[in-house]
Amino acid sequence: MKLSAHRRALALAGTAVAALLAGAVPAATAEQAAVAAPDIPVANVKQHLADLQSIASANGGNRAHGRTGYKASIDFVKAKLDAAGFTTTVQQFTYNGSTGYNLIADWPGGDPNQVVMAGSHLDSVTSGPGINDNGSGSAAILETALAVSRSGYQPTKHLRFGWWGAEELGLVGSKYYVNNLPTTERAKISGYLNFDMIGSPNPGYFVYDDDPTIEQTFKNYFAGIGVPTEIETEGDGRSDHASFKNVGIPVGGLFTGASRVKTSAQVQKWGGTATAFDRCYHSSCDTTSNINDTALDRNSDAVAHAIWTLSGTTTQPPGTVFENTADVSIPDNGAAVTSAVNVTGRTGNAPSNLPVAVNIVHTYIGDLQVQLVAPDGTAYTLKAYGTGGSADNINTTYTVNASSEVANGTWLLRVQDNAAIDTGYINSFKLTFP
């Protein structure tokens, strides 16, 4: 940043198979219409940090603008992205008499008129290797980009990643990139996500208070894993998102704190000590020893969650949509709860391939049983208790043969948490009738 074990160890309580709720339960066929983000292996992210540390150590102890360590860092990241199938571009600029570099990586496909972009500055200060600031953000988006490739992800929107030079000297690289984008190209960026210092050793969990959709996407993720967040203020205008925000591009991002001291209230909330979030900020001790693995893991997964969520399908499928977006808390190991939609204006029965879109934020979906309940009380099991393993969240469209059901009436999404420890809520529930 310019100067001025992820989840708890969770165990599935109870038996692997739960008794079904009362009522007739015809089978339902699940079809994934929205692909959930993969878990980002923190070991891979840490390996990238170790590689950046090695680059710094071999190049005078830093990776700063105009120094050999920075160019070696660009070459390192570019080689991994080229091998993974990205289209990469190295953009050169000059600052303080030295050549600087930005690296842009585009994932083939997606709507070129709707671009979701994630970025981090890759340079360090001259006084240290810059592993938290900002190897952490750079390594996290690199591993997320590699996860895009590994999974063969084909999002609706176009994905782009950026690594910026000379951020520590005044956001120079990102300003150069934005200033050289034609106005028509700027308008195509539907959101820019910035990740600067996301592994601080005494971490807080801060979310940028900028674009409300991006902000809520991150808040939903952290709420789903039971981690409270606060609005980010220490880095306002001090990282590369400012370059995008200043030309009207929606922005958001994450941060775990720099030189500011963690308050006693924040210690109560997040643990740690009432000292600086990063005692090695802009110092020679900002090495691989200056990383909190839990914070790095959680934030890396949050990076992927936001990229998958914001780049996925956003258009409504053809037909009439009935939706409930009110949040409904799911009691931990408690009674079933419901979210209702009232279908009106239809004739005859529901279709044989009724799409049921379910969005549930939860820290351990193996605990959940999820059912669609028709107006006559017939229950269709969408997800049985004990399935889904330790994954976070459900963001899936199931297909149900509901042709024996009258279309009009109140349909319910019924969710029950059948084991202790984990928490969450129904975020939305949607039926689409052709």
C-alpha positions in Angstrom: 0.0 0.0 0.0 1.2 3.5 -0.8 2.6 5.3 2.2 0.7 8.6 3.5 -6.6 -22.9 9.2 -9.3 -20.2 6.6 -12.3 -22.1 7.9 -12.5 -23.4 11.4 -11.9 -27.2 11.6 -15.5 -28.2 11.1 -17.0 -31.5 11.8 -20.3 -32.8 10.6 -22.2 -33.6 13.7 -24.7 -36.5 13.9 -25.1 -39.3 11.5 -24.4 -39.0 7.8 -28.0 -39.6 6.8 -30.9 -37.7 8.3 -34.6 -38.6 8.4 -36.5 -36.7 5.8 -39.1 -34.1 6.9 -42.7 -35.4 7.0 -44.6 -35.6 3.7 -44.3 -37.1 0.3 -40.8 -36.4 -1.1 -40.5 -37.0 -4.9 -36.9 -36.9 -6.3 -35.5 -33.7 -7.7 -32.8 -33.4 -10.3 -30.1 -30.8 -9.5 -28.6 -28.8 -12.3 -25.9 -26.3 -11.6 -26.8 -23.0 -13.3 -24.4 -21.0 -11.2 -21.0 -22.4 -10.5 -19.7 -21.9 -7.0 -16.1 -20.6 -6.5 -13.5 -23.2 -5.7 -11.6 -23.2 -2.5 -8.2 -21.4 -3.1 -5.5 -23.5 -1.5 -3.6 -21.3 0.9 -0.5 -23.5 0.4 -0.4 -22.4 -3.2 -0.7 -18.7 -2.3 2.1 -19.1 0.2 4.3 -20.7 -2.4 3.8 -17.7 -4.6 4.9 -15.5 -1.6 8.0 -17.7 -1.1 8.9 -17.2 -4.7 8.5 -13.5 -4.5 10.6 -13.5 -1.3 13.3 -15.4 -3.3 13.2 -12.9 -6.1 13.6 -10.0 -3.6 16.5 -11.8 -1.8 18.3 -12.3 -5.1 17.8 -8.7 -6.1 19.0 -6.5 -3.3 16.2 -7.3 -0.8 13.3 -5.6 -2.6 11.0 -5.6 -5.6 10.7 -1.9 -6.1 10.0 0.2 -9.2 13.1 0.5 -11.4 14.9 -2.3 -9.6 15.7 -5.7 -11.0 13.5 -7.4 -8.4 10.4 -5.8 -9.8 11.0 -6.9 -13.4 11.7 -10.4 -12.2 8.4 -10.4 -10.3 6.6 -9.4 -13.5 8.3 -12.1 -15.4 7.4 -14.7 -12.7 3.7 -13.9 -12.7 3.5 -13.6 -16.5 5.1 -17.1 -17.0 2.5 -18.8 -14.8 -0.4 -17.0 -16.5 0.9 -17.7 -20.0 1.2 -21.4 -19.1 -2.4 -21.4 -17.8 -3.9 -20.1 -21.1 -4.3 -16.4 -20.3 -3.6 -13.7 -22.9 -1.0 -11.4 -21.2 0.1 -8.0 -22.0 3.1 -6.1 -20.4 2.4 -2.4 -20.4 5.5 -0.1 -20.1 5.7 3.4 -18.6 8.4 5.7 -17.4 8.6 7.2 -14.0 11.5 8.9 -12.2 13.7 8.1 -15.1 13.1 4.3 -14.8 10.9 1.9 -16.8 7.9 0.6 -15.0 5.6 -2.3 -15.9 2.0 -3.3 -15.6 0.9 -6.8 -16.4 -2.6 -7.4 -17.7 -4.1 -10.9 -18.1 -7.3 -11.7 -19.9 -9.2 -15.0 -19.7 -10.6 -15.8 -23.1 -14.3 -15.6 -23.5 -17.1 -13.8 -21.7 -18.9 -10.7 -22.8 -16.3 -8.2 -23.8 -18.7 -5.4 -23.0 -18.9 -6.5 -19.4 -15.5 -6.9 -17.7 -14.9 -7.9 -14.2 -11.4 -6.9 -13.2 -9.2 -7.8 -10.2 -5.9 -6.1 -9.5 -3.1 -5.7 -7.0 0.2 -3.8 -7.0 3.2 -6.0 -7.4 5.9 -3.5 -6.4 7.4 -3.2 -2.9 9.1 -0.2 -1.2 12.9 -0.1 -1.5 13.3 -1.0 2.2 12.0 -4.5 2.0 10.7 -7.4 0.0 7.0 -6.4 0.4 5.5 -9.8 1.1 2.4 -8.5 2.9 2.5 -5.2 1.0 1.7 -6.3 -1.5 2.8 -9.8 -2.3 -0.3 -11.0 -0.4 -2.8 -9.4 -2.8 -0.7 -10.2 -5.9 -0.3 -13.9 -4.9 -4.0 -14.3 -4.1 -5.2 -13.0 -7.4 -2.6 -15.0 -9.2 -3.8 -18.2 -7.6 -7.4 -17.2 -8.3 -6.6 -16.7 -11.9 -4.9 -20.1 -12.0 -8.0 -21.6 -10.4 -10.1 -20.1 -13.2 -7.9 -22.0 -15.6 -7.8 -25.3 -13.7 -11.6 -25.3 -13.4 -12.2 -24.3 -17.1 -14.5 -21.6 -15.8 -16.5 -19.9 -18.5 -18.2 -16.9 -16.9 -20.9 -14.7 -18.6 -18.7 -11.6 -18.2 -15.1 -11.2 -19.3 -12.4 -11.7 -16.7 -9.3 -9.5 -16.5 -6.5 -9.4 -13.9 -3.9 -6.7 -13.4 -0.6 -6.3 -11.5 0.4 -2.7 -11.1 3.9 -1.1 -11.0 5.0 1.9 -9.0 2.0 2.0 -6.7 4.3 2.9 -3.8 5.3 6.0 -5.6 1.8 7.3 -6.1 -0.4 4.8 -7.9 1.6 5.4 -11.0 1.0 2.2 -12.9 -2.7 1.9 -12.4 -3.1 5.6 -13.3 -1.2 5.0 -16.4 -3.4 2.0 -17.3 -6.7 3.9 -16.7 -5.5 7.1 -18.4 -4.6 5.2 -21.5 -7.9 3.3 -21.7 -10.3 4.9 -24.2 -13.6 6.1 -22.7 -15.4 3.3 -24.4 -13.1 0.7 -22.8 -13.5 2.2 -19.4 -17.3 1.9 -19.7 -17.0 -1.8 -20.3 -15.5 -2.4 -16.8 -18.5 -3.3 -14.7 -16.3 -3.6 -11.6 -12.7 -3.3 -10.4 -11.7 -5.3 -7.2 -8.5 -4.3 -5.4 -6.5 -6.4 -3.0 -3.7 -4.6 -1.1 -2.4 -6.1 2.1 -4.7 -9.1 2.8 -2.4 -11.1 5.1 -1.4 -8.7 7.9 0.1 -10.5 10.9 -2.3 -8.9 13.4 -5.3 -8.8 11.0 -8.6 -7.0 10.8 -11.2 -7.8 8.2 -12.0 -4.6 6.3 -14.3 -4.2 3.2 -14.1 -1.2 1.0 -17.2 1.0 1.3 -17.6 1.9 -2.4 -19.8 0.1 -4.9 -22.7 -1.4 -2.9 -23.0 -4.6 -5.0 -19.3 -5.4 -4.6 -19.3 -4.4 -1.0 -22.3 -6.7 -0.2 -20.7 -9.6 -2.1 -17.7 -9.5 0.2 -19.9 -9.0 3.3 -22.0 -12.0 2.3 -18.9 -14.1 2.1 -17.5 -13.2 5.5 -21.0 -13.4 7.1 -21.2 -16.9 5.7 -18.0 -18.0 7.5 -18.9 -16.1 10.7 -16.2 -13.4 10.5 -17.4 -9.9 11.3 -16.1 -7.1 9.0 -15.7 -3.3 9.2 -15.6 -0.6 6.6 -12.1 0.1 5.4 -10.9 3.7 6.1 -7.1 3.5 6.6 -6.4 3.0 2.9 -8.9 5.4 1.4 -7.4 6.8 -1.8 -4.1 5.2 -1.1 -4.3 2.1 -3.3 -5.0 1.4 -7.0 -8.8 1.3 -6.7 -8.6 5.1 -6.5 -7.3 5.3 -10.1 -10.4 3.4 -11.3 -12.8 5.2 -8.9 -11.7 8.6 -10.1 -12.9 7.9 -13.6 -16.3 6.5 -12.5 -15.6 2.7 -12.6 -17.3 0.8 -9.7 -14.7 -0.4 -7.2 -14.4 -2.6 -4.1 -11.9 -4.6 -2.3 -10.4 -6.1 0.9 -7.7 -5.0 3.4 -6.3 -6.4 6.7 -4.7 -3.3 8.1 -1.3 -1.5 8.0 0.3 0.8 10.5 -2.8 1.8 12.4 -3.2 0.3 15.8 -5.9 -2.3 16.4 -8.4 -1.1 19.1 -9.4 -3.0 22.1 -12.9 -3.5 20.5 -11.3 -4.9 17.4 -9.1 -7.2 19.5 -12.4 -8.5 21.1 -13.9 -8.9 17.6 -10.9 -10.5 15.8 -8.3 -11.5 18.3 -4.8 -10.4 18.2 -3.2 -7.6 20.2 -3.7 -3.9 20.6 -0.7 -3.1 18.4 -0.3 -2.2 14.7 -2.1 -4.5 12.2 1.2 -4.8 10.4 4.2 -3.9 12.6 6.5 -4.5 9.5 4.6 -2.1 7.2 7.1 -0.7 4.7 10.0 -2.3 6.6 12.7 -4.9 5.9 10.9 -7.4 8.1 7.9 -7.6 5.7 9.0 -11.1 4.7 7.2 -14.4 4.5 7.3 -14.4 8.3 5.0 -11.4 8.3 1.9 -13.2 7.1 -1.1 -14.4 9.1 -2.1 -17.7 7.3 -5.7 -17.6 8.4 -6.3 -14.1 7.1 -4.5 -14.9 3.9 -6.6 -18.1 3.5 -9.9 -16.3 4.2 -9.2 -13.4 2.0 -8.0 -15.5 -0.9 -11.2 -17.5 -0.8 -13.1 -14.2 -0.6 -11.3 -13.0 -3.8 -12.5 -16.1 -5.7 -16.0 -15.9 -4.3 -16.3 -12.3 -5.5 -14.9 -13.0 -8.9 -17.2 -16.0 -9.5 -20.2 -14.2 -8.1 -19.8 -11.0 -10.0 -18.8 -12.6 -13.3 -21.5 -15.2 -13.4 -24.9 -15.2 -15.2 -26.8 -12.0 -14.5 -29.6 -12.2 -17.0 -32.9 -13.7 -16.1 -33.9 -16.9 -17.9 -36.9 -16.6 -20.1 -40.2 -16.8 -18.4 -42.0 -15.2 -15.4 -39.9 -15.0 -12.2 -41.3 -15.1 -8.7 -38.7 -14.3 -6.1 -38.2 -13.6 -2.4 -35.0 -11.8 -1.5 -35.7 -11.3 2.2 -33.0 -12.8 4.4 -34.2 -15.7 6.7 -31.9 -16.8 9.5 -31.4 -20.5 9.7 -31.2 -21.7 13.4 -28.1 -23.7 14.2 -29.2 -27.3 14.7 -32.8 -26.0 15.0 -36.2 -26.0 13.5 -36.8 -25.7 9.8 -37.4 -22.2 8.4 -39.1 -21.2 5.2 -39.0 -18.5 2.5 -42.2 -18.1 0.5 -43.1 -17.0 -3.0 -46.7 -16.5 -4.1 -47.3 -17.6 -7.7 -50.3 -15.9 -9.4 -51.6 -15.5 -12.9 -50.7 -18.9 -14.1 -53.0 -21.5 -15.7 -52.9 -25.2 -15.1 -50.0 -27.1 -13.5 -46.4 -26.2 -13.0 -43.9 -27.4 -15.6 -42.0 -30.7 -15.6 -38.7 -28.8 -15.5 -39.4 -26.0 -12.9 -36.2 -24.0 -12.2 -35.7 -23.4 -8.5 -32.9 -20.9 -7.8 -31.5 -21.2 -4.3 -29.0 -18.8 -2.7 -28.1 -19.8 0.9 -25.1 -18.3 2.8 -23.9 -20.9 5.3 -20.5 -22.0 6.7 -21.1 -25.8 6.3 -23.7 -26.9 3.8 -23.4 -30.5 4.8 -25.5 -29.7 7.8 -28.5 -28.5 5.6 -31.5 -30.2 4.2 -33.2 -28.1 1.5 -36.7 -28.7 0.1 -39.2 -27.1 -2.2 -42.7 -27.3 -0.8 -45.6 -27.1 -3.3 -48.9 -25.3 -2.4 -50.5 -28.6 -1.5 -47.7 -29.4 1.0 -45.8 -31.9 -1.2 -42.1 -31.6 -0.5 -39.4 -32.1 -3.1 -35.9 -32.6 -1.7 -33.3 -30.4 -3.5 -30.4 -31.2 -1.2 -30.3 -33.9 1.5 -28.7 -33.5 4.9 -25.1 -34.9 4.8 -24.4 -34.0 1.2 -22.2 -31.1 0.0 -19.5 -31.8 2.5 -17.6 -28.9 4.1 -18.3 -26.4 1.3 -19.5 -22.9 2.0 -22.8 -21.6 0.6 -25.3 -22.8 -1.9 -25.9 -20.8 -5.1 -27.5 -23.3 -7.3 -30.5 -23.7 -9.7 -32.2 -27.0 -9.2 -34.8 -28.5 -11.7 -37.9 -30.1 -10.3 -40.6 -32.1 -12.1 -43.6 -30.3 -10.6 -46.0 -31.2 -13.4 -48.5 -32.8 -10.9 -48.7 -29.5 -8.9 -51.1 -26.6 -9.5 -49.0 -23.6 -10.4 -50.8 -20.9 -8.5 -50.4 -20.7 -4.7 -47.7 -20.3 -2.1 -44.5 -22.2 -2.7 -41.9 -22.5 0.1 -38.2 -23.1 0.3 -37.8 -25.1 3.5 -34.3 -25.3 5.1 -33.2 -27.1 8.2 -29.8 -27.1 9.9 -29.4 -30.6 11.4 -26.1 -30.3 13.2 -24.4 -27.9 15.6 -21.7 -25.3 15.2 -22.4 -23.6 11.8 -24.7 -20.7 10.9 -26.2 -19.0 7.9 -29.3 -17.6 6.3 -31.5 -18.0 3.2 -30.4 -15.1 1.0 -32.9 -15.6 -1.9 -35.3 -18.1 -3.5 -36.7 -17.9 -7.0 -39.0 -19.8 -9.2 -39.1 -19.3 -13.0 -42.2 -20.3 -15.0 -42.1 -20.5 -18.8 
